[in-house]
Amino acid sequence: MARYPALPVNIAGTDTKELRELYQTIESWSALLLSELDSRDIEVESTPSTNIYAVVTITSIGRPRKGDIAYSASSGKYKGYVSVGSTKEWQNLN
């Protein structure tokens, strides 16, 4: 579930032991950082939202999260943001 870029697999033309060891250290830090970022993203995405918006259109909401509620003035309806599996969309609540 890598959403963030990792370091390249090798260093071309490197012959020194010190440089390889440094690269391995940086690579292990990178793997740890990627793991931490992925864990954080999973936690954030699984936490229900409490944001309630009043907007002209729901497309003006940049990054909705699961559980967000919006009143769309253009349609005159309340909408809830649903994020289940591959379904990520605003659905009418009324």
Buried (B, 14 or more C-beta within 10 A) or exposed (E): EEEEEEEEEEEEEEEEEEEEEEBEEEBEEBEEEBEEEBEEEEEEEEEEBEEEBEBEEBEEBEEBBBBBBBBBEEEEBEBBBBBEEEEEEBEEEE
